[in-house]
């Protein structure tokens, strides 16, 4: 039986068998677990094995873990803006690899997220939710499909080819045992096998200990187990101060759908912040190419919505200190510079953008001027009245110190395991 026959709700034809992966973000992809079909722990362990298997790629050299390294919070293992892939491992995409952590409960994509207000009613927050930088899918299995068949990544032609690679993989016997219906062999239908591979990967990516453990110093501080240093606490205050860092306006210390849970440090919203063009990306060799986020080129259902052009989804800041490339195009390569960009983008543009032949700084050089109206201009970008940035160097250092407390795996002093 096809995995798509076990879905909780319908999905698009593309999600269940086509070569064209262009979901709109409204589909859901989850297996229904019942009867003789695999249980979540079985699928999770199968997904764990598949996650690190390079034989599932056309090159035989790329696995999910190649881009989503467990040692880096399932984010990129280095400072490259994208990781090389394709059949010969010489192709590059144009978007920075996101971390897969803390994606266990994303909001489904909507153009109009209505956040309840206690005294005012409801506030329309605009586009919110979904997965990937442009929110074009909601379900974890749909997201897992993308690199499997992306020509710049694992480069399979379709899910049938994925299923055939699984049939020849070291996981084949386990896969057959866990997924096959009674009296059937799942590999008799390689399309079904490919679909189940995506489902297994998505199930693994829901594993709490691996993907949302909430074991950072900040989490222990929340429950009173440790103290922040004075610099970390000052950074936390600046992070939340609406006249200074104002970071919490997009990376709130709470969750829109469940404020009582540990914060995810994202509102799942979208912002246009005018990140500098990354000229190391192959796609950007074409001066007419622009990655416009919500309105294309990977997401096409909102291509005619000019007000969305240049907007990308706000990532969680958990484990952000483990990254070496920042923002959707990986143009900035240190956490300190990423924070400083917010403070000095408008006060010191030459620090971030190139100069043209005329000597003028070419601000917002990765966004056509027609869309500059979409760029965020408020705090922290807005300078003080005297022209100085909202955050000085010490402020930036303090916020960075606080962000480092969001790294999982913190060990309380005195609680180290025995050698």
Secondary structure, DSSP 8 states (H G I E B T S, - for coil): --GGGGBSS---TGGGT-S-----S-----B---TTS--HHHHHHHHHHHHT-GGGSSSSS--HHHHSBGGGTTB-SSS-SS--BTTTT-B--SS-----TT-TT----BS--EEEETTTEEEE--SB--BSTT--B-SHHHHHHHHHH-TTTT--SSHHHHHHHHHTSTTHHHHHHHHS-TT--GGGSHHHHHHHHHHHHHHHTT-HHHH----SHHHHHHTTSS---HHHHHHHHHHH-TTTT-GGGTS-SS-TT-TTS---S---BEE-------TTSGGGGSTT----BTTSSS--TTTT-GGGBTBEE----TTGGG-SSBTTTT-B--HHHHHHHHHHTTT-GGGTS-B-TTS-B-TTTTS-GGGGGGS--STTTS--TTS--SS-HHHHHHHHHHHHTT-S----TT-----
